[in-house]
């Protein structure tokens, strides 16, 4: 409607100008004004077109929702929110996925100090977001407390079962602990994640802090939490695990066309 009014006013002005005395026409103010109106109209048309196209593209985009459930590392302890690896990962993947017609929605549900005993309740809680993928990063704090391996395994197993029962894909994140807990416990703890991934047939990232944990330039002063550079590397390492999972989910979503 706005564009039509602009055109009508432009035409009326041009008609009036053509009927005016020669002396008035010679100053050419109306001609310049018409050109300005035409340019404005073109800009309006282009803007409307862009809005329509962008809205259409957004409407056709397939939402893929990923929820990260973890402890202080996932939460981004000691770094800015936008520096945490879930946020970094979203930044890395969003543009790439949008070019494929996928709208990536990432939720960082990390809580500092959380244990594997919270896994089931938190998976159940975040089901309200209807995620297609859950990244489960829990167990590290249990290991630091020397929690029984069987208890950690049970907690994570039940959380994975809950997600799988709702047809949600799971990426299990493996953790390792320092050898000062004893060789037997250290090895048993590390096996929890690989064995669960095998038994439940879910994707596994063997060790979240691979090539980061022992590099002081990538860790904070407490040597337990990665610094911004460390989080960036985690995000980059995660891409190869999540990218194919996102593509698989997108194929299963009915087209909006």
C-alpha positions as CSV (number, residue, x, y, z in Angstrom):
1,X,0.0,0.0,0.0
2,X,2.8,2.4,0.8
3,X,4.5,1.7,-2.5
4,X,1.2,2.4,-4.4
5,X,0.7,5.7,-2.6
6,X,4.2,6.8,-3.5
7,X,3.7,6.0,-7.2
8,X,0.3,7.8,-7.2
9,X,1.9,10.9,-5.7
10,X,4.8,10.8,-8.1
11,X,2.4,10.5,-11.1
12,X,0.2,13.4,-9.9
13,X,3.2,15.6,-9.4
14,X,4.5,14.8,-12.9
15,X,1.1,15.6,-14.4
16,X,0.8,18.9,-12.5
17,X,4.3,19.8,-13.5
18,X,3.6,19.2,-17.2
19,X,0.6,21.6,-17.0
20,X,2.4,24.4,-15.3
21,X,3.7,27.5,-17.1
22,X,7.0,27.2,-18.9
23,X,8.7,29.6,-16.4
24,X,7.9,27.2,-13.5
25,X,9.0,24.1,-15.4
26,X,12.3,25.6,-16.2
27,X,13.4,25.4,-12.6
28,X,13.0,21.6,-12.6
29,X,12.2,21.2,-8.9
30,X,9.4,18.7,-9.6
31,X,11.5,16.5,-11.9
32,X,14.2,16.1,-9.2
33,X,11.5,15.4,-6.7
34,X,10.0,12.6,-8.9
35,X,13.4,11.0,-9.3
36,X,13.8,11.0,-5.5
37,X,10.4,9.4,-5.1
38,X,11.2,6.7,-7.7
39,X,14.5,5.9,-5.9
40,X,12.7,5.7,-2.6
41,X,10.0,3.5,-4.1
42,X,12.7,1.2,-5.4
43,X,14.3,1.0,-2.0
44,X,11.0,0.2,-0.4
45,X,10.4,-2.6,-2.9
46,X,13.8,-4.0,-2.3
47,X,13.4,-3.9,1.4
48,X,10.0,-5.6,1.3
49,X,11.4,-8.3,-1.0
50,X,14.3,-9.0,1.4
51,X,12.0,-9.2,4.4
52,X,9.7,-11.7,2.5
53,X,12.6,-13.8,1.3
54,X,14.3,-13.9,4.8
55,X,11.0,-14.7,6.5
56,X,10.4,-17.5,3.9
57,X,13.9,-18.9,4.5
58,X,13.4,-18.9,8.2
59,X,10.0,-20.5,8.0
60,X,11.5,-23.3,5.8
61,X,14.6,-23.8,8.0
62,X,14.6,-27.1,10.0
63,X,15.1,-26.6,13.7
64,X,17.7,-28.9,15.3
65,X,17.8,-28.5,19.1
66,X,20.9,-29.5,21.0
67,X,21.0,-29.5,24.8
68,X,24.3,-29.7,26.7
69,X,23.9,-31.2,30.1
70,X,27.1,-31.0,32.1
71,X,29.1,-29.7,35.0
72,X,31.3,-26.6,35.5
73,X,33.3,-27.2,32.3
74,X,30.1,-27.1,30.2
75,X,28.8,-24.2,32.3
76,X,32.0,-22.2,31.4
77,X,33.4,-21.8,34.9
78,X,36.0,-19.0,35.0
79,X,35.2,-17.7,31.4
80,X,32.6,-15.5,29.9
81,X,29.3,-17.2,28.9
82,X,30.0,-16.6,25.2
83,X,33.5,-18.2,25.6
84,X,32.2,-21.6,26.9
85,X,32.5,-24.4,24.4
86,X,28.7,-24.9,23.8
87,X,28.5,-21.3,22.8
88,X,31.6,-21.5,20.7
89,X,30.3,-24.6,19.0
90,X,27.0,-22.8,18.2
91,X,29.1,-20.0,16.6
92,X,31.1,-22.5,14.6
93,X,28.2,-24.5,13.3
94,X,25.3,-22.0,13.0
95,X,26.4,-20.4,9.7
96,X,27.4,-23.7,8.1
97,X,24.1,-25.4,9.1
98,X,22.0,-22.4,8.0
99,X,23.4,-22.8,4.5
100,X,22.0,-26.3,4.6
101,X,18.6,-25.1,5.6
102,X,19.1,-26.0,9.3
103,X,18.4,-23.6,12.2
104,X,20.6,-24.8,15.0
105,X,19.3,-24.1,18.6
106,X,21.9,-24.7,21.3
107,X,21.0,-24.7,25.1
108,X,23.8,-24.7,27.6
109,X,22.5,-26.5,30.7
110,X,25.8,-26.8,32.5
111,X,25.8,-26.5,36.3
112,X,29.0,-26.1,38.3
113,X,29.6,-28.9,40.8
114,X,26.9,-31.2,39.4
115,X,27.2,-35.0,39.8
116,X,26.0,-37.9,37.7
117,X,23.2,-38.4,40.3
118,X,21.5,-35.4,38.7
119,X,21.7,-36.8,35.2
120,X,18.2,-38.4,35.1
121,X,16.3,-35.5,36.6
122,X,18.0,-33.0,34.3
123,X,17.5,-35.0,31.2
124,X,13.8,-35.3,32.1
125,X,13.6,-31.6,32.8
126,X,15.1,-30.5,29.5
127,X,12.9,-32.8,27.5
128,X,10.4,-29.9,27.6
129,X,12.6,-28.2,25.0
130,X,12.1,-31.2,22.7
131,X,15.7,-31.6,21.9
132,X,16.8,-34.0,19.1
133,X,20.3,-34.3,20.5
134,X,21.6,-34.3,24.1
135,X,25.3,-33.9,24.9
136,X,25.9,-35.6,28.3
137,X,29.0,-34.4,30.1
138,X,28.8,-35.7,33.7
139,X,30.9,-37.9,35.9
140,X,34.0,-35.8,36.3
141,X,33.1,-34.5,39.7
142,X,32.1,-38.0,40.8
143,X,35.5,-39.2,39.9
144,X,37.2,-36.5,41.9
145,X,35.2,-37.5,44.9
146,X,36.1,-41.2,44.4
147,X,32.5,-42.2,43.9
148,X,31.9,-45.9,43.2
149,X,32.3,-46.6,39.5
150,X,29.1,-48.8,39.5
151,X,27.1,-45.9,40.9
152,X,28.4,-43.5,38.2
153,X,27.7,-46.0,35.5
154,X,24.1,-46.6,36.8
155,X,23.3,-42.9,36.9
156,X,24.6,-42.2,33.4
157,X,23.0,-45.4,32.0
158,X,19.5,-44.4,33.3
159,X,19.9,-40.9,31.8
160,X,20.9,-42.3,28.4
161,X,18.0,-44.7,28.5
162,X,15.5,-41.9,29.2
163,X,16.8,-39.9,26.3
164,X,16.8,-42.9,23.9
165,X,13.3,-43.8,24.9
166,X,12.2,-40.4,23.6
167,X,14.1,-40.9,20.3
168,X,16.7,-38.4,21.3
169,X,20.2,-38.9,20.1
170,X,23.0,-38.9,22.7
171,X,26.6,-37.8,22.5
172,X,28.4,-39.1,25.6
173,X,31.4,-37.1,26.7
174,X,34.2,-39.2,28.3
175,X,36.3,-37.9,31.2
176,X,39.5,-39.0,32.8
177,X,40.9,-38.4,36.3
178,X,44.4,-38.0,37.7
179,X,46.4,-41.2,38.4
180,X,46.8,-40.3,42.1
181,X,43.4,-41.9,42.7
182,X,45.1,-45.3,42.1
183,X,45.7,-47.2,38.9
184,X,42.7,-49.5,39.4
185,X,40.1,-46.8,40.0
186,X,41.6,-44.5,37.3
187,X,41.3,-47.3,34.7
188,X,37.8,-48.4,35.8
189,X,36.6,-44.8,35.8
190,X,37.8,-44.2,32.2
191,X,36.1,-47.4,31.0
192,X,32.7,-46.2,32.2
193,X,32.2,-44.0,29.1
194,X,33.5,-46.3,26.4
195,X,31.5,-49.3,27.8
196,X,28.3,-47.3,28.1
197,X,28.6,-45.9,24.5
198,X,29.2,-49.5,23.2
199,X,26.3,-51.0,25.2
200,X,23.8,-48.2,24.5
201,X,25.0,-47.7,20.9
202,X,25.4,-43.9,21.3
203,X,28.1,-41.6,20.0
204,X,31.2,-41.1,22.2
205,X,33.8,-38.3,22.5
206,X,36.4,-40.3,24.4
207,X,37.9,-37.4,26.4
208,X,36.6,-33.9,26.6
209,X,40.0,-32.4,27.5
210,X,42.1,-34.4,25.0
211,X,45.4,-32.5,24.4
212,X,44.1,-29.7,26.7
213,X,44.3,-31.0,30.2
214,X,48.1,-31.2,30.4
215,X,48.7,-28.0,28.5
216,X,49.0,-25.2,31.0
217,X,48.5,-22.6,28.3
218,X,45.0,-24.0,27.7
219,X,44.0,-24.4,31.3
220,X,43.1,-22.0,34.1
221,X,45.3,-21.7,37.1
222,X,43.4,-24.4,39.0
223,X,44.4,-26.9,36.3
224,X,40.9,-28.3,36.3
225,X,39.0,-25.9,34.0
226,X,40.0,-24.8,30.4
227,X,40.6,-21.2,29.7
228,X,39.0,-19.5,26.6
229,X,41.6,-21.0,24.3
230,X,40.9,-24.4,25.7
231,X,37.1,-24.0,25.3
232,X,37.7,-23.0,21.6
233,X,39.6,-26.2,21.0
234,X,36.9,-28.3,22.7
235,X,34.3,-26.7,20.4
236,X,36.5,-27.4,17.3
237,X,37.0,-31.0,18.4
238,X,33.3,-31.5,19.0
239,X,32.4,-30.5,15.4
240,X,33.4,-33.9,14.0
241,X,31.0,-35.6,16.4
242,X,28.0,-33.3,16.3
243,X,28.1,-32.4,12.6
244,X,27.0,-35.8,11.3
245,X,24.5,-36.2,14.2
246,X,22.9,-32.9,13.2
247,X,22.8,-34.0,9.5
248,X,21.1,-37.2,10.5
249,X,18.5,-35.4,12.6
250,X,17.8,-33.0,9.7
251,X,17.1,-35.9,7.4
252,X,14.5,-37.3,9.8
253,X,12.6,-34.0,10.1
254,X,9.6,-33.6,7.7
255,X,10.1,-30.9,5.1
256,X,8.2,-27.6,5.7
257,X,7.9,-26.9,2.0
